[in-house]
Structures are given as structure tokens and as C-alpha cells.
Amino acid sequence: EYKRVLSEKAQPFSGKKEEQRRFLASKSVIVETGSHLLPKMIGERINPTARKKLAGSLLKNELSYLQDEAYMQTEQGAHLLDINLGLPGINQKEMMREAISLIQQSIDTPLVIDSTDPDVIEEALRYYQGKALINSVNGEAASMEAILPLAKRYGAAIIALTLDENGIPETKEGRLEIAQRIMDRATKEGISKADIYVDCLVMTVGTNDLSARETIETVKLVKETLGLGVVLGVSNVSHGLPVRGKVNAAFLAVAIYHGLDLAIVNPDNPDITNAWEAASLIAGRDTHAGNYLKRNSGESSAGSSDAMGSDQETTDVEAVSRQVVRGSGQIVKTIAALLEEGVPPLTIINQGLIAGLDEVGKKFEAGEFYLPQLMLSAEVSQKAFDFLESQLGEDQKIASKGTLVIGTVKGDVHDIGKNMVSVMVKNHGYRVIDLGKNVSAEEFLMAVKEYQPDFVGLSALMTTTMTEIPEVIAHIRKTYPEQMFLCGGAVVTQAYSDQSGANGYCRDAAHTIRVIEKLKEEGR
Ligand code: THG
């Protein structure tokens, strides 16, 4: 059984879905890769050519430095570790065997076997427990003949370098052709397409302005036409330049946006790990910002626990409330079981859903939860409400606690805050009529006529549009002097709300619920 699963489940992504899922593994950790998943970092530091200190220790036959590097890179966020022991003057085969054995005794991180010598690669594969990644094979016949049968025999995945006896093609078409050649040969050998990662080859922008662009274009082309995984040795891009981290980080971000599966990087560099986190989020590869929040807020994402199967818990009403807090997709299943047991829907709503939302609201106000978590909980409880409604007969419909007409005032097109309020209020058992954004005073008036709401919510996010708030209130009160108003939005303050004649100022979605309940209490 696997102790940890570093990967996520397949998840929605606007880009093209891969045909097959791809995995690499140690004996206890599986890493799933894919252009819609978090890109995975391969720690590059076990490489004596580039790191003189490591070279020195290996020449003295000391492996403790190597072991420390393996451990530290894992701590710093590496999902995989590249093991390169290419150093004149050492018995590489023997050293590889010892290094693999030592590392996998103490560290769970799956390994990437980096050697040009097929004998060394085979020795590593024999001792490695898991699904390794071979770094690498290239388009030369001799390389393919030596490496591909090894990959097949040991069930390993391969990195396919897009170069051959003629060197590195300048253009993306040239590199694609080599990738295609290696793929054809590998599949003939019985290797799955899911086990091939194409290295599109990074060259320094220090000598050619367009080299990084060509590599990114190659990534796009390989993904589109071959549907293979893609890997890049990121730090090559800045060779010969000062302050290399800046260049590496920007390049990594662009590559991540275009679907890079694996990045060979130094995870000790915050430029790199920051770019990795943020670019993954921007690229839509970090579900509900789970990874970003985990690394930047102490609280882990609500949704991330799903993959761990921790939702298999007792079915009681408190479980529903915990699932709202966590944003668990299992909630409908739990509610179905509770209904089956005869628990009344209203109990599920009040002690489960609403209790959970209150908790989320508190965490948000305390700064422990962030917007993506609030959104996720709102989505999950909306799903739960819809399900509960669908299970009730016509005569049993849940009585609404009241009606809110809400909209963003004229001239203002920012509606994220308003949308949050809308969902939260709906989830608390109110009917919500959302008029959208850029809503005129006249449109608000028409809605009041039609729905006779308990509250009208006015949202404004800009200083230039917030002056609409008192105008709308005055306009409607000409016809409905008793109408209650709520207002809020980035620039709106309690003082401005009072001055505008609103009945309640709402700081955020969670606060809105409290304001509404208080106004209702007072109205009785
Ligand atoms: N593709 C594939 N494999 C690769 C590469 C690639 N393996 C090797 C290399 N490129 C990626 N690995 C490293 C490892 C260490 C360093 C860079 C790349 C490194 N470089 C510092 C430098 O160049 O300034 C040296 C620092 C030092 O001397 O300590 O550390 O592209 N498939």
C-alpha cells in the first residue's frame, strides 16, 4: 500500500486532456504528472559536473553529502530527484548502486537515473524499487538500441532528448521529428506513450535571443502533435548571465503555462519555487489554490484532503458541517445517507450546512481561510442545498427565510464580492434575486416591485460608483419608504453606509449573514 500520494486526481482544466494518466514512483510514493496537474520539480543538485563540493566528496568515496542533498531537496519541495554521478576517476556503476540503495533507505522521493552509460543505468534500475525515470535516451540509433530495451525490461519511463548524431536541431520542427522517431521506436519496443517525456532542450538566451522561445514553441508542438509528457532542464536558459534565478523563474513560469510536466530545477532557489507555485496557480494547475495556500497560509486547502480518502467518516450531521468546512465533494453522499436514516432535512441544513458555513465565515474573518476556500465551501454547500431540495416533495419545500435583491450599482462591473454574498446568503436559506452588475436605479426599483424583497443589497467597488448607493436608496424610497437596504464593496465604509441611508453595512460575505439576521431580529 502507498503511504502518500503526491499527485492529485484528474481535475478540470481548460486545456486538452491527456489520453492516459502518467505515473512515476518510489516504493512508497506515487507522483502523477500531466499538463493539467501541478508541474513536478526534479531536484538537480546531485550532479558532480555542476557541483564541485559533491564531486570532492564522491572522489573521497563519501556518500553522506549526497544523502544530505537528497534529503534537503525533498524538504525544499522536489517531487523527484535526479541522480547523476558522472565524474572521471570514480567507479560509476558501483557508486550508482550504493547511492540508489542509500537514498531509498531514507527518502521516499522517486528517482531519475541520469547517466549516458547504459551499464550504469541498468545497475541503477536493478537496485531501484519503484518506477524510475531514465535520463536519458536520444535520437541516435545506438542510444535507442541500448536504452529502450532497459526501460521496457524494468518498467521505467524515459526522457527523450531531441538531439541526435547531427546535434540539436535549431527549429521546433526538427526537434519534433526526433521526438517522433524516439516515440515510434519506443512504442515498437512495447513502451507506453505515457512513459515518454520529451526534453525539448533549453539553450541559453545569453547567446541567442530567440532560443527560449523556440524551446517553448517545441513544448507546445510536442504536446499538440504527439501528446507526450514534456521535461526541461530549466537552468540552462540563463547560462552565462548574471542573477540567473530571475531568468530561470520567468522561463519556468512560461513553460508551466504551456503545460510543462517536469522541471529539472534547484529547489533551494526561492525564485524557482515561488515561480513554480504562482505560475501553477495562474495556469489553472492548482485546484482551488490548494498548493498555493498550503505553502503560504499554514492552513491547507479544503479540497486537498479528498485525495487522501479522509472523507470516509461516520455519517452524522456534524460530518456534513465538517465537509462544508473542508469543501468536500463527498457531501451529497453523506446527506443521502442521513436522509435514508430519517434525519429531517431542516436539521441537516441548520446543524450541518449552516453550522459549517458559519465556521468558514469565522475562519475567513480570522484570516485563517482565504477566498478560494470560501468559494469552495460555498460551492459545496450549494450542491448540498440543491440535492436536498430535489429530494423533497412539492409540499415539503424548504420555507425561505426571506428575499434579497442584490446587484452591483451602475457603472461598476466588479462583481466578485457581490457574487460571494449572493451565494452565501442563498446558502443560509434565503431567496436571492441577483440582478448582476452595472444595475441602474430604475432596474433596482422594478425588481423591488416584482419581488417585494426584505432587503436590497447594493455593491460598489469604486469611489466613482459608490455615489450611486445613496441615489438608488433615495430613488426607491420615494415609492417604498420602508425598504431596507444593505451596502458594501471595497471602498464602502460603515460611515458612508450610514450617510447613504442604508440599514446595514456589510464588510464581506460572512458578515452580511450576521447583518441580515440582526436586522430581522430587530424587525420583529
Ligand atoms: N535535460 C536533462 N537532464 C539534464 C539537463 C537537461 N541533466 C543535467 C542538467 N541539464 C540539469 N542539471 C543541473 C544540475 C546542476 C546545475 C545545473 C543543471 C547547477 N548549475 C550551476 C551553474 O551552472 O551555475 C552550478 C552550481 C555549482 O557549481 O554548484 O548547479 O537539460 N534531461
Residues whose N, C-alpha, C, O or C-beta is under 5 A from the ligand:
A	BS01	THG	E44 N47 A50 R51 K52 N135 S136 I159 D199 L232 G233 S235 I264
